[in-house]
Amino acid sequence: MTGQAEHAAVCVEEAEETVEKLRAALTGAGIVLPSLALDPGSIARAAPCPLVELGRCSVDAAARLAAVLLAAPDDRSATR
């Protein structure tokens, strides 16, 4: 496997792990996004750049997601 192919494989693997972590976190908050997955077009390229497809959800799921995000502490300054 070439260096570029190895890098691409690692990127896709990390993206898959991130999707699963997000799915678990959402499930823990009682939120289900049925279409949550990696965007197939973004990983089908020769040099994949994975994008996460959040997809469609019910109004109830969107309301729960908004409530969880609004209730979360604002730690954005810590990541800058």
CORLIN-V503749 format. One record per residue. N is the residue number from 0. RES is the residue in one letter. PHI is phi in degrees with one decimal (NA if undefined). Layout:
# CORLIN-V503749
N & RES & PHI
N & RES & PHI
This chain:
# CORLIN-V503749
0 & M & NA
1 & T & -75.4
2 & G & -59.6
3 & Q & -68.0
4 & A & -66.3
5 & E & -64.0
6 & H & -61.4
7 & A & -61.8
8 & A & -62.7
9 & V & -64.8
10 & C & -60.3
11 & V & -67.4
12 & E & -62.0
13 & E & -63.9
14 & A & -64.9
15 & E & -62.5
16 & E & -63.6
17 & T & -64.2
18 & V & -60.7
19 & E & -66.7
20 & K & -64.0
21 & L & -64.4
22 & R & -59.6
23 & A & -64.7
24 & A & -64.2
25 & L & -64.9
26 & T & -60.5
27 & G & -62.2
28 & A & -95.1
29 & G & 77.0
30 & I & -116.7
31 & V & -122.0
32 & L & -108.5
33 & P & -58.4
34 & S & -95.0
35 & L & -60.7
36 & A & -170.9
37 & L & -78.3
38 & D & -69.8
39 & P & -60.0
40 & G & -64.2
41 & S & -76.8
42 & I & -107.1
43 & A & -86.2
44 & R & -75.2
45 & A & -60.9
46 & A & -118.7
47 & P & -60.2
48 & C & -131.2
49 & P & -58.6
50 & L & -118.5
51 & V & -94.8
52 & E & -93.3
53 & L & -80.9
54 & G & 72.1
55 & R & -91.8
56 & C & -149.9
57 & S & -71.9
58 & V & -62.3
59 & D & -61.5
60 & A & -64.0
61 & A & -64.2
62 & A & -65.2
63 & R & -64.8
64 & L & -62.4
65 & A & -61.6
66 & A & -62.8
67 & V & -63.9
68 & L & -66.5
69 & L & -70.4
70 & A & -83.7
71 & A & -70.9
72 & P & -62.8
73 & D & -82.5
74 & D & -108.2
75 & R & -62.1
76 & S & -68.3
77 & A & -74.6
78 & T & -96.7
79 & R & -89.4
